[in-house]
């Protein structure tokens, strides 16, 4: 009997030691970035989020805590939460979760699901009833922290036959600002900025309208969402909705390459004589897209003018740029030389293009110039 007790004690101590040495289960959080409960009769069309939470383990029960991060509507003063257990291979349903689990109707936001380990999966369907008796909606997945990015791109955005909404959710413990740039092809249509508190988000409905492009028809637009702090990752999404059928598609933000640092400002001196710009006439003035550029025009012979380049926002000189010579018809002998200085930023859309300008006194045929945007 004494031998059995010693054997059992050794087994117990070995098991205890194994538990102490075993790596702890890490906490895993999945986020539903877009959930809502808008009942019939609310200001907007009715929308609901039906959620399913699944345990992939065949052997272990897992505890899950779901926290509702409301940011639209009459949000509760404190973030409501529910805790529940999932048996091995169990799927737990939460129909109209925001109302049924969190008692927060007529609101919208995100839900964070935290559990030990990585066996939990979360899916949802955000939908609206339709008059024919059915529903119309879109699948919204539960996303991992690795699906959040400091710079993300949303592709296949549409307008005209469709409309596009863009959402951003900050799952971090600190606030952040972000910039949303909307493009059609390579053309920048407009920019919107948002400021988000910790565990907060927003949705920008009809993004084309917001940037002044309501009348544009396209199926090839994209948006780049960038946090002002490159160390902060954000969840982003777009909802692309058919204006005729209300059929909707969910677009998850994909990681994008961060934009290169803004090029250094540059200053370029341009000498004007009869009948050339230097640089400009014999070789182009070289400027860089995105760089703040200052052009300093100074006449060293005769009187001249600069036509500007309206296509890239470069303003013309308001009058004559004259040399300090006795033969100068505008200023006469002894007058100080006149310079014209203009600062502008060549747009990215002009990269690789060459533009013409000319002297407004002598004309394009007599005194032309060119500018190339690198």
Secondary structure by P-SEA (a helix, b strand, c coil): caaaaaaaaaaaaaaaaaaaacccbbbbbbbccbbbbbcccccccbbbbbbbbbbccccbbbbbbbbbbcccccccccccccccccccbbbbbbccccccccccccbbbbbbbbbccccbbbbbbbbbbcccccccbbbbbbccccccccbbbbcccccccbbbbbbbbbcccccbbbbbbbbccccccbbbbbbbcccccccccccccccccccccccbbbbbbbbccccbbbbbbbbbbcccccbbbbbcccccccccccccbbbbbbbbcccccccccccccccccccbbbbbbbbcccccccccccccccccccccccccccccccccccccbbbbbbbbbbccccccbbbbbbccccccccccbbbbcc
